[in-house]
Structures are given as C-alpha cells and as structure tokens.
Amino acid sequence: MLTQSIDDALRVIQQKPEGVLQSDLWKILDVDSRKCSRIVKKLIDSGMIERIEFRKNGIKTFVLKARRRPVDPSKLLAGEELIPCIACDMECTVELCPRLLDWMYQLAICEASE
C-alpha cells in the first residue's frame, strides 16, 4: 500500500513543475499527514524529489519538486544523428512530425543492424 502511495505522490509532484506544498499533498493523496511525511521521506531518500522550505500565511511548510534526472545521451541519438526535436522550431503533432518519424526510422535501422 505504501509503494502505491509513493508512486501516486511522485506522479502528483512530477505533474506540477512549480512544485506541490507538502501540506496540500496529503490532502490530494487522501492520507494523513504522518503517512505523507513517510512517503515524502522515502522520495527524498531515493533522490526523486527535493523539499524546499516555504512559508504560507506565516506558517512553515515545504514545496516538493521532482528532481530532473540527467538525460542519457544515447537516448538522443539515432546512430550518429541527434534527435530533431531538440532544436526544432516547427509546430507539429508528434505522431505526424516528418523529422521525428525519419529519426525514428533511422533509429530502428541502426538497432536492427546491431
């Protein structure tokens, strides 16, 4: 049960780039504040989130933010070709983007030849 709550909490925190107040998280998850503290501690200890002191109406609480994981550079390459979305200025739908589709085909060809 705690594992599911941890996953749910991480999902909520990741969906809000500006962060989530810890005092709000336990209400969102529908758990008591004590259980929420245990969940937050596990997420901090695992390096998944950071906790930043914050004052709301003069009361001390914490903002919880997801930590960004370093990107594996190999995930940005198809063979020697960099993913086109990084510097792309086209407004497109991912499923229909010709540059991305060409890159994905190149990636599939490279993986198939290995």
Number of C-alpha atoms within 10 A of each C-alpha: 5 11 10 9 16 19 13 15 20 19 12 18 23 19 12 12 12 12 19 21 19 23 17 15 21 19 12 13 14 11 12 11 15 10 13 23 15 13 21 23 16 15 20 17 11 9 13 17 21 17 20 13 11 15 10 10 7 7 8 10 17 19 19 27 24 23 15 10 8 6 8 8 8 10 10 15 16 18 14 11 11 15 18 18 14 8 8 11 8 9 7 11 9 11 8 9 15 13 15 17 14 13 20 16 12 17 19 13 13 13 11 8 7 5
